[in-house]
Amino acid sequence: MKWVLIVLAVLVVAIGGAFAFARITEPEMHPLDVLWKSVAGPADMGAVDFDAITRSATGNDALACPTGACAEAGVDRVSGIYAFSPAELGSAVGRILAETEDTERTFISDDGLEQRFVVRTPVMRWPDTVAIRLVALPEGGSTLYVFSRSKLGRSDFGVNLARLERVMTRLRELSDQAVAGRAVDRPSAAAPPAPDTPPPTDSAEGPDGPASEATQR
């Protein structure tokens, strides 16, 4: 029991020292972010070649690709077609990630079609990298590739797949809302003009013919 207490005391001192060091060396960063950076290097895991993806040997990732793509890598989900431009789709992904997790976009290509986000898990702030490729479709709308992967640990406990499913579900919801909104905003066909009404006359005739002699008096 005594040795257990000593080990715990050493761990507390070590963690406290690491936090103090983080505050001094990189005060603008969260102490845990500094800790994981010192352990495993920069949080952003770098570029992804979606034409030749290498999956994690420990299963610490999740992949979504358009229909027929990434066959050799094996996909966890098939991406849909969304009623957005590629730029709108990329912005939507960033907003969806930020709804539930601390999210920072760390890279965007000159054409905006390749982007990366560092997403930190709640509490422990383990850094995961989400890379996306946006694709404009000839028939309109767009689709995307999404690769979410963990930098630390040998098991992600399903975090990356859950994140991927959340992104896919929310994108479908937002796309359906956009389509419905456009249908409501589309102007309806103009109503046909009313037939011309003849101007009133000064005639004493009633609707059924000349007024009676009594009426004329």
For each residue, the residues with C-beta under 8 A, 3 or more apart:
1: 4 5
2: 5 6
3: 6 7
4: 1 7 8
5: 1 2 8 9
6: 2 3 9 10
7: 3 4 10 11
8: 4 5 11 12
9: 5 6 12 13
10: 6 7 13 14
11: 7 8 14 15
12: 8 9 15 16
13: 9 10 16 17
14: 10 11 17 18
15: 11 12 18 19
16: 12 13 19 20
17: 13 14 20 21
18: 14 15 21 22 31 34 35 38
19: 15 16 22 23 31 35
20: 16 17 23 24
21: 17 18 24 25 34
22: 18 19 25 26 29 31 33 34 35
23: 19 20 27 31
24: 20 21 27
25: 21 22 34
26: 22 29 34
27: 23 24
28:
29: 22 26 33 34 37
30: 33 34 125
31: 18 19 22 23 34 35
32: 35 36 124 125
33: 22 29 30 36 37 43 120 125 127
34: 18 21 22 25 26 29 30 31 37 38
35: 18 19 22 31 32 38 39
36: 32 33 39 40 43 125 126 127 151 152
37: 29 33 34 40 41 42 43
38: 18 34 35
39: 35 36 152
40: 36 37 151 152
41: 37
42: 37
43: 33 36 37 106 118 120 127 129 151
44: 106 107 116 118 127 129
45: 129 149 151
46: 129
47: 107 114 116 131
48: 53 116 131 133 147
49: 52 53
50: 53 65 69 70 133 145 147
51:
52: 49
53: 48 49 50 63 70 73 147
54: 73
55: 61 63 73 74
56: 59 60 61 149 150
57:
58: 153 154 155
59: 56 155 156
60: 56 149 150 153 154 155 156 160
61: 55 56 147 148 149 150 156 160
62: 76 77 147 148 149 160 161 163 164
63: 53 55 70 73 74 75 76 77 145 146 147 148 164
64: 75 76 77 78 79 144 145 146 147 164 167 168
65: 50 69 70 73 75 78 79 145
66: 69 78 79 135 143 144 145
67: 78 79
68: 71
69: 50 65 66 75 145
70: 50 53 63 65 73 74 75 145
71: 68 74 75
72:
73: 53 54 55 63 65 70
74: 55 63 70 71
75: 63 64 65 69 70 71 78
76: 62 63 64 161 164
77: 62 63 64 164 165 168
78: 64 65 66 67 75
79: 64 65 66 67 143 144 145 146 168
80: 143 168 171 172 175
81: 137 141 142 143
82: 89 92 141 142 143 144 171 172 174 175
83: 140 141 175 176 178 179 182
84: 88 89 92 141 142 174 175 178
85: 88 89 136 142
86: 89 90 112 113 134 135 136 142
87: 90 91 112 134
88: 84 85 91 92 142
89: 82 84 85 86 92 93 134 142 144 171
90: 86 87 93 94 108 112 113 115 132 134 144
91: 87 88 94 95
92: 82 84 88 89 95 96 170 171 174
93: 89 90 96 97 115 117 130 132 144 146 167 171
94: 90 91 97 98 103 105 115 117
95: 91 92 98 99
96: 92 93 99 166 167 170 171
97: 93 94 100 101 103 117 119 130 163 167
98: 94 95 101 102 103
99: 95 96 170
100: 97 166
101: 97 98 119 120 121 122 163
102: 98 119 120 125
103: 94 97 98 117 118 119 120
104: 117 118
105: 94 108 115 116 117
106: 43 44 116 117 118
107: 44 47 114 115 116
108: 90 105 112 114 115
109: 112 113 114 115
110:
111: 114
112: 86 87 90 108 109 115 134
113: 86 90 109 133 134 135
114: 47 107 108 109 111 131 132 133 134
115: 90 93 94 105 107 108 109 112 131 132 134
116: 44 47 48 105 106 107 129 130 131 132
117: 93 94 97 103 104 105 106 129 130 131 132
118: 43 44 103 104 106 127 128 129 130
119: 97 101 102 103 127 128 129 130 148 163
120: 33 43 101 102 103 125 126 127 128
121: 101 124 125 126 128 159
122: 101 125
123:
124: 32 121
125: 30 32 33 36 102 120 121 122
126: 36 120 121 150 151 152 153
127: 33 36 43 44 118 119 120 151 152
128: 118 119 120 121 148 149 150 151 156 159 160 163
129: 43 44 45 46 116 117 118 119 148 149 151
130: 93 97 116 117 118 119 146 147 148 163
131: 47 48 114 115 116 117 145 146 147 149
132: 90 93 114 115 116 117 144 145 146 147
133: 48 50 113 114 144 145
134: 86 87 89 90 112 113 114 115 142 144
135: 66 86 113 142 143 144 145
136: 85 86 142
137: 81 140 141 142 143
138:
139:
140: 83 137
141: 81 82 83 84 137
142: 81 82 84 85 86 88 89 134 135 136 137
143: 66 79 80 81 82 135 137
144: 64 66 79 82 89 90 93 132 133 134 135
145: 50 63 64 65 66 69 70 79 131 132 133 135
146: 63 64 79 93 130 131 132 164 167 168
147: 48 50 53 61 62 63 64 130 131 132
148: 61 62 63 119 128 129 130 160 163 164
149: 45 56 60 61 62 128 129 131 160
150: 56 60 61 126 128 153 156 159 160
151: 36 40 43 45 126 127 128 129
152: 36 39 40 126 127
153: 58 60 126 150 156
154: 58 60
155: 58 59 60
156: 59 60 61 128 150 153 159 160
157:
158: 161 162
159: 121 128 150 156 162 163
160: 60 61 62 128 148 149 150 156 163 164
161: 62 76 158 164 165
162: 158 159 165 166
163: 62 97 101 119 128 130 148 159 160 166 167
164: 62 63 64 76 77 146 148 160 161 167 168
165: 77 161 162 168 169
166: 96 100 162 163 169 170
167: 64 93 96 97 146 163 164 170 171
168: 64 77 79 80 146 164 165 171 172
169: 165 166 172 173
170: 92 96 99 166 167 173 174
171: 80 82 89 92 93 96 167 168 174 175
172: 80 82 168 169 175 176
173: 169 170 176 177
174: 82 84 92 170 171 177 178
175: 80 82 83 84 171 172 178 179
176: 83 172 173 179 180
177: 173 174 180 181
178: 83 84 174 175 181 182
179: 83 175 176 182 183
180: 176 177 183 184
181: 177 178 184 185
182: 83 178 179 185 186
183: 179 180 186
184: 180 181
185: 181 182
186: 182 183
187:
188:
189:
190:
191:
192:
193:
194: 197
195:
196:
197: 194
198: 201
199:
200:
201: 198
202:
203:
204: 210 211 215 216
205: 209 210 211
206: 209 210 211 215
207:
208:
209: 205 206
210: 204 205 206
211: 204 205 206 215 216
212: 215 216
213: 216 217
214: 217
215: 204 206 211 212
216: 204 211 212 213
217: 213 214
